[in-house]
Amino acid sequence: MTGPEDKVVSSPERSGPEVAQPPQGASGEQQLAPGVPEAQTASAPPIEDPLPNHNGETLVQSLLSIIVIVLFVITFIVQAFQIPSESMERTLLVGDYLLVDKVHFGERGITGWLMPYSDLKRGDIVVFHYPVDPSQHFVKRIVGVPGDHIRLRDKVVYVNDEAVPEKYAIHVPGDENLYRDNFPSGIDLTGQVDPKWRTELRRRMQDGELLVPADEYFVMGDNRDHSLDSRYWGFVPRANIVGRPLLIYLSLREGQNTAENGDNGKLVHSGRLLAHLWQFARWDRMFHLVR
């Protein structure tokens, strides 16, 4: 986060009171101020500069430094998110709280040699601004990168005519959907496809396959039969990608992270949550690295 910089000049240390030294004459004798008796001048005590109390100032500076560091980390390095849906199960569960690494997939720029930037590739899990409504954040897995040809046949993903082994993907036995499972050749009978995407999809198809354009990505949820993903609303522009899930720092059992009066996504009262954390928490998922 960029903001005004508080420049602080540290005060010099003092071993004792500072005493003003009178000027010396040519003979080395002290020069007296006019009209001041010599005896009075010799006996007058020196004037001491009061030493300022720096304890309060130091505390304020420390607090400001901590605030600046925290804001920098939140703005540029990590961001916290909560998983509200089952579209990424079993990799990410409803009730998982994530720290998202915003540096890993950042633009290289002039600091590329310093920061751990990485190119986006198939299989990466990404958090991004939902193209249909950028105010929302989604989390999915990259299936196709620019230039790839994508198609599904009986729920199997083919990239550039090769079947992709996906040990992370799960399916519901007996749950069949011609459009979802045979994308992009299937016909949508559910009405869930975004109208704009339906039009673009026809233009992007080549010989029954979908061609991923430059600077865009095709993403899908790991819970393939319960995920509204690129099959339904289209590609994710590179500029929309925020980062990758790094760590699950908290995980609550499904139903314990929302209010009791409806599925509105609101967190339970913090006091109730803390009082029953031992019962709600999935301890085996705490501080679990996301892959």
N, C-alpha and C positions, 0 to 999 in steps of 0.2 A: 504494500500500500504506500503510495507516495504522498507525503504530507510535509508541512513545515518542519524544518530541522531545528531543534533547540541546541544552539551552540553554547557550551558552558566552559567558562574559563576557571580552572582550578585555582584556589587561593594558595599563596605560598605559606609554608609552615614557619612558625615563629618559636624561637627558643626562649624568648622573654620579651619584656616591653621594649618598644623602640623609643629611643631618646633622640630628639633633634639635636644635632651638633652645630654649635654656633660657628660662623665663619672665622677663619684665622687671618690675622694681619700679616704684614710683611715680616715682622719680627717673631711671629709665632704666637703672639699674645692674643687672647680673646678680645674681639671688638665689642664694646658695650653699646647698647642702644642709647641714643641721646636721652638725657633726662632721667636715667635709671641709676640710682646709687649703686656703687660697686658692692657694698656689703649685702644689700638686698638681693642683688643678682646672684651672688655666690651662695647665699643660704636658701634660695627658692628651690623647692623640690621640682624635679622634672615632671613634665606632663605626660602621662601614659596614654597610649591609644588603647581603647577597650578592645579586647579580642572578641570577634564575632562568634556566635554559636552556629556551627555548620551542621549540627546533627539533623535538624529539620530539613535543611536544604538538600543534604545528601539523601535522606529518605525519599523526598519528592523526586529527585533525579533517578533514583533506583526504580521507583514505581513507574515513572514515565518510560524508562528504558525497557522494562518488562512489557508494558503495554505496546510499545512500538514493535518489539520482537514478536509478540503474539499476533498482532495485526498483520505483520509481514508474513508470518507462517500461514495464517488462515487465508490471506489473499493470494499468495503466490505458490505455496508449497503443498498444503493439505487442506481438505474440506470435509466436513462430516455430513453423512447422508444416512437415511434410514430406508430399509427395503420394505415397501408396502404391499408387494404382490408376489405371486408364486412363479412368475415367468422365468426365473433363473434357478429354480430348484433343480437339483440338490446342491448346486454350487453355492447359491445364496438363498437363505430362507427368510420368510416373512418374520420380521422382528430382529433381523441383524442390523447392527449399527456399524457403519463403515467409515474409515478414514480413506479418502481418495487422494492419491498422489497426482498432483497437478503439474509436476515437473517432467515426469517420465516421457510423455508424448508432446512436450512443448516444442515450439519452433526453435531450431538450432541457433540461428543468428550468429552474432559475434561471440556469444558465450558458449558455443557448442563444445569447445574443448574443456570447459569447466563443469558444466552441468551434465547429469546422466541422461541425456536425451536418447530416445530410441524411435526407430521407424515403426509405424503401425503394421501389423501383419495378421494373417489369418490365425484365429484361435485366441487373440487378445480380448480380454473383457474390458469394455470401455463405458465410462459415464459420459453422457452427452445431452445437449439441449434437444429436446424433442422437436423435429423439424416442423411438425404441424402446429405446435404451440411451444415456442422457445422458452417460455417461462417455466416449463416443466423439465425435470431431469429424468432420463431413462438410463437403465443399465442393461447392456446386451453383450453378446459375443460377436466379434467380427468373423463373418463367413466368407465374404468376398472383398477383395481389394481392387483398386482401379485396373481395368483391363481383363478381369476375370469373367468367364462365362459360367453362369449359375443355373442349375435346374435341380428339381427334386423328383424322384420317382419312388412311389410307395414309401415315402418318408425318408428315403436315403438321399443325402446331399451329394451332388456331383459338381465338382469345380474343374473346369477345362477338361470335361469328359472323364474325369477320374473320381471314383467313389471316395468320400472322405471318411476315415475312421474317426468316430466321435464318441469316445468313452464317457464324456460328460453329458451327452444328450439323453433325455428320457422321453418315453412315449407311453401313452395310455393304451393298453391292449383293447382292441375292439372299437376304438374311437377313430372313425374314418371321416375324412373330409377331402373331396376331390380337389378343391382349390388349394388348400393348405398343404396336402401331402404330395401333390403333383405340380407344384408351382414351377413355372408360370403358365403352364398349358391348361390347368384346371379352370373350371368356371365357378365364380363366386356365387353361391346361393344364399349366403348369410347376410349380405348387405353391409359387411364390416369393412370393406375396402374403401379407402379414401377416394372420393370421386376424381380428384386431380391426379392421384397416383394411377388410377385405372386408365386414364388417358395417356399418361406418360409411359406406362408399362408397355403399351402397344408399340410405341416408338422405339423402345429400348430392346425389344425382342429380336433375336436373330436365330432362325432355324430352331425355334422352340426353346431357346435359352435366353437368359437375361444378361446383357452386357453391362458391366459396372463402369460408369464413366470416370473420367479423370477427377481426382480430388474428392471422390465420394466413396462410401463404403456400404456394403450390404451386411446387415446385422440380424441376428436371430437370438431368441431366448433359449436357454438350455432345456427348459420344459416345453418342448416343441409343440405339443398339442394344446397348450394353454399360454400362448405368447402372442400378443399383437406386436408384430415386429416389421421388418422391411417388406415382408410379403404383403402387408396390409397398408402401409403408408409411404414406402419408398426408401431412398438412400439417405445416409447421414453425411452431410458435407463435412469436410475436414475441419472447417472453422467451428463447427458445433461441438467438437469433442473436447471435453473438459479434462479428462485424465483417466486413470485406471484405479479400481479398488485395490487398496494396499493391505488393509488390516481390518478384521472384525474386532472392535474394541468392546462391544457389548452385544449380547444376544438374548432376547426374551422370547419365551414361548408364545406361539401364535394366539392372539386374543388378549394377551396381557399388556400389550403395548398400545392399545387403543382404548378409548372411552367405552364404558359399558352401555351407553345409550345409543349405540349405532355405529356403523362402519364409516366413521367420518375422518379417520386418520389422526385424530387428536391424541396427544400423549396423555396418559393417566396423570393424575395429580402427583407431583414429585414426592410429596410426603408418603403417599400410599405406595408408590413405586419403591422408595427406599426401605420402607417398613417390611415389604414382602419380596425384596430383591432375591433373597435366598431361594424362595419358592419359584419365582418367575424365571430366573436366569438359566440359560443353557451354558453351563460352565465349560463344557468341552469345546465350545466354539470361541471362547474368550481369547483374544490376541492370536487368532488364527489367520495366517497369511492366505490371501485370496489368490487362487490360480485357475 
